[in-house]
Amino acid sequence: MDLDFTDVETDFQTEVRAFLDGLFPAKSPYRETAADKARWRAALLERSWAAFRWPVRFGGPDWTPAQKFIWERETTARNLPPQLGGMGMGMLAPILFAYGTEDQQARFLPDIIADRTIWCQGYSEPEAGSDLASLRTRAERRGDVYVVDGGKIWTSGAHHADWMFCLTRTQTEVKPQVGITFLLIDMRSPGVNVIPIISLDGQHRFNRVTFDAVEVPVANRIGEEGQGWTYAKGLLTHERTGQAFVSMSLRMLGQIRQAASEIPYGDSTLMRDPGFAGRLALAEIELKALEMTEMRTLWEVAAGDAPGAQSSLLKLKGTEIVQRVTEFFVEIAGDYAIPWLPEIIHPGTEVKAVGPDWAQVETLRYFEARSASIAGGTDEVQRNIISKHVLKL
Ligand SMILES: Cc1cc2nc3c(=O)[nH]c(=O)nc-3n(C[C@H](O)[C@H](O)[C@H](O)COP(=O)(O)OP(=O)(O)OC[C@H]3O[C@@H](n4cnc5c(N)ncnc54)[C@H](O)[C@@H]3O)c2cc1C
């Protein structure tokens, strides 16, 4: 693997930078407002860059690993989402490429790439999280439909979703991994019920979803009946490869350096404190090593391999680093990291939080980053996979 960019790749980087600078110049950078999101969406769709990991036959740009790498770094450095389409784009699409019929590809992929449909992931159940294979949501074949009964939990974004990719049980008298079938369920089907779960921070991200005799056409089954476990595992490796958070950690470390060089400390600034600078450097070194592992995985995937068990390594290490990076922010924010909630006493107040603008935002990100140890498979589960399939203990 050659880690230097070729001339063509450097030209590509220049093209990407010019495109991004044209859209969001340094003086008015991208912010997560409705107007900026709409501009970004329109620009990506116009260039066919909305699905930067997709092959050209499905409407993607067919970029090389180096181009994907450059794109992700350049967009994330500017706080821009590198692709549209959430779970449909990043998680379901690779499964449709590999296992979907031509009809399914033609039916679902155009809406995913145009960001017209929202997908959610129906894997976890109250008694089946880490031990996913013990899932019990039942799908019984009756003619041209499966009748689905049961329920899912922690379904992110189900309240906005048009569709769910869902694991169901079609057989019980076999070993748990065998009788699982992968279905695509229209969330507007009669019998689908979405119940909100409000998290500690007051936000509505999660849901419980129940199925009461929901009819799902057999045409919405991916691959063979009973083989869903194989497809689901493939999907999880794509999910975990995308959870190394390298670009995000890189951007945040840059911001921490900048902020720490403006914070007075003794006769100088915090960035000049050897203890702080040393700890920051250590995090940067570990991130560099993770970046190399991520690049190696991307190159292997480009050579035709599925991202295998090393996706667990990426996820585990990436989680550890992104959580450490968010801790630096809270540390340097000091007292300003304390939640600013004057509206509790003075409803409607417009008094701004004291301290730097980033302090409150990064504190929220610090709390949110804890969930990375659970989402997409817990740290302990990743360690089990690494010990079995990477270290072969
Ligand atoms: C932010 C977020 C978003 C999510 N979004 C979705 C979604 O959209 N769709 C979806 O289907 N699910 C989603 N989930 C659910 C997630 O996949 C599960 O929470 C996760 O798989 C763990 O399952 P559990 O919560 O049932 O915990 P459990 O499996 O009950 O685990 C409890 C504890 O036991 C440990 N443990 C369990 N088994 C082992 C073992 N064999 N060895 C060692 N330790 C073990 C775990 O590490 C954990 O600490 C989301 C979760 C989060 C946090």
The ligand as an SDF file (V2000), in Angstrom:
LIG
                    3D

 53 58  0  0  0  0  0  0  0  0999 V2000
  -26.8800    5.4400   20.1840 C   0  0  0  0  0  0  0  0  0  0  0  0
  -27.4780    4.0550   19.9340 C   0  0  0  0  0  0  0  0  0  0  0  0
  -28.1820    3.8470   18.7500 C   0  0  0  0  0  0  0  0  0  0  0  0
  -28.7510    2.5740   18.5040 C   0  0  0  0  0  0  0  0  0  0  0  0
  -29.4870    2.4170   17.3680 N   0  0  0  0  0  0  0  0  0  0  0  0
  -30.0150    1.1970   17.0760 C   0  0  0  0  0  0  0  0  0  0  0  0
  -30.7900    1.0100   15.8870 C   0  0  0  0  0  0  0  0  0  0  0  0
  -31.0180    1.9450   15.1240 O   0  0  0  0  0  0  0  0  0  0  0  0
  -31.2770   -0.2180   15.6330 N   0  0  0  0  0  0  0  0  0  0  0  0
  -31.0490   -1.2900   16.4580 C   0  0  0  0  0  0  0  0  0  0  0  0
  -31.4790   -2.3880   16.1270 O   0  0  0  0  0  0  0  0  0  0  0  0
  -30.3700   -1.1390   17.6290 N   0  0  0  0  0  0  0  0  0  0  0  0
  -29.8380    0.0850   17.9520 C   0  0  0  0  0  0  0  0  0  0  0  0
  -29.1420    0.2720   19.1350 N   0  0  0  0  0  0  0  0  0  0  0  0
  -29.0730   -0.8330   20.0930 C   0  0  0  0  0  0  0  0  0  0  0  0
  -27.7080   -1.4740   20.1940 C   0  0  0  0  0  0  0  0  0  0  0  0
  -27.4080   -2.2220   19.0430 O   0  0  0  0  0  0  0  0  0  0  0  0
  -27.7170   -2.3600   21.4650 C   0  0  0  0  0  0  0  0  0  0  0  0
  -27.9230   -1.4910   22.5670 O   0  0  0  0  0  0  0  0  0  0  0  0
  -26.4200   -3.1020   21.6300 C   0  0  0  0  0  0  0  0  0  0  0  0
  -26.2870   -4.1040   20.6640 O   0  0  0  0  0  0  0  0  0  0  0  0
  -26.3260   -3.7640   23.0460 C   0  0  0  0  0  0  0  0  0  0  0  0
  -27.4480   -4.5020   23.3200 O   0  0  0  0  0  0  0  0  0  0  0  0
  -28.2560   -4.2990   24.7090 P   0  0  0  0  0  0  0  0  0  0  0  0
  -28.5370   -2.8480   24.8610 O   0  0  0  0  0  0  0  0  0  0  0  0
  -29.4060   -5.2440   24.6750 O   0  0  0  0  0  0  0  0  0  0  0  0
  -27.2340   -4.6990   25.8530 O   0  0  0  0  0  0  0  0  0  0  0  0
  -26.8800   -6.1810   26.3360 P   0  0  0  0  0  0  0  0  0  0  0  0
  -26.6050   -7.0340   25.1570 O   0  0  0  0  0  0  0  0  0  0  0  0
  -27.9380   -6.6320   27.2840 O   0  0  0  0  0  0  0  0  0  0  0  0
  -25.5230   -5.9400   27.1060 O   0  0  0  0  0  0  0  0  0  0  0  0
  -25.4700   -5.4730   28.4610 C   0  0  0  0  0  0  0  0  0  0  0  0
  -24.0090   -5.4960   28.9070 C   0  0  0  0  0  0  0  0  0  0  0  0
  -23.5080   -6.8530   28.8950 O   0  0  0  0  0  0  0  0  0  0  0  0
  -22.3270   -6.9360   28.1180 C   0  0  0  0  0  0  0  0  0  0  0  0
  -22.2870   -8.2290   27.3860 N   0  0  0  0  0  0  0  0  0  0  0  0
  -23.3100   -8.8090   26.7220 C   0  0  0  0  0  0  0  0  0  0  0  0
  -22.9060   -9.9710   26.1580 N   0  0  0  0  0  0  0  0  0  0  0  0
  -21.5850  -10.1020   26.4330 C   0  0  0  0  0  0  0  0  0  0  0  0
  -20.6020  -11.1040   26.1290 C   0  0  0  0  0  0  0  0  0  0  0  0
  -20.8940  -12.1800   25.3900 N   0  0  0  0  0  0  0  0  0  0  0  0
  -19.3340  -10.9200   26.6090 N   0  0  0  0  0  0  0  0  0  0  0  0
  -19.0270   -9.8210   27.3500 C   0  0  0  0  0  0  0  0  0  0  0  0
  -19.9250   -8.8620   27.6910 N   0  0  0  0  0  0  0  0  0  0  0  0
  -21.1770   -8.9930   27.2390 C   0  0  0  0  0  0  0  0  0  0  0  0
  -22.4250   -5.8000   27.1280 C   0  0  0  0  0  0  0  0  0  0  0  0
  -21.1450   -5.4110   26.6530 O   0  0  0  0  0  0  0  0  0  0  0  0
  -23.0900   -4.7050   27.9730 C   0  0  0  0  0  0  0  0  0  0  0  0
  -22.1250   -4.0360   28.7470 O   0  0  0  0  0  0  0  0  0  0  0  0
  -28.5800    1.5180   19.4240 C   0  0  0  0  0  0  0  0  0  0  0  0
  -27.8780    1.7460   20.6150 C   0  0  0  0  0  0  0  0  0  0  0  0
  -27.3410    3.0120   20.8770 C   0  0  0  0  0  0  0  0  0  0  0  0
  -26.5950    3.2310   22.1600 C   0  0  0  0  0  0  0  0  0  0  0  0
  1  2  1  0
  2  3  1  0
  2 52  2  0
  3  4  2  0
  4  5  1  0
  4 50  1  0
  5  6  2  0
  6  7  1  0
  6 13  1  0
  7  8  2  0
  7  9  1  0
  9 10  1  0
 10 11  2  0
 10 12  1  0
 12 13  2  0
 13 14  1  0
 14 15  1  0
 14 50  1  0
 15 16  1  0
 16 17  1  0
 16 18  1  0
 18 19  1  0
 18 20  1  0
 20 21  1  0
 20 22  1  0
 22 23  1  0
 23 24  1  0
 24 25  2  0
 24 26  1  0
 24 27  1  0
 27 28  1  0
 28 29  2  0
 28 30  1  0
 28 31  1  0
 31 32  1  0
 32 33  1  0
 33 34  1  0
 33 48  1  0
 34 35  1  0
 35 36  1  0
 35 46  1  0
 36 37  1  0
 36 45  1  0
 37 38  2  0
 38 39  1  0
 39 40  1  0
 39 45  2  0
 40 41  1  0
 40 42  2  0
 42 43  1  0
 43 44  2  0
 44 45  1  0
 46 47  1  0
 46 48  1  0
 48 49  1  0
 50 51  2  0
 51 52  1  0
 52 53  1  0
M  END
$$$$
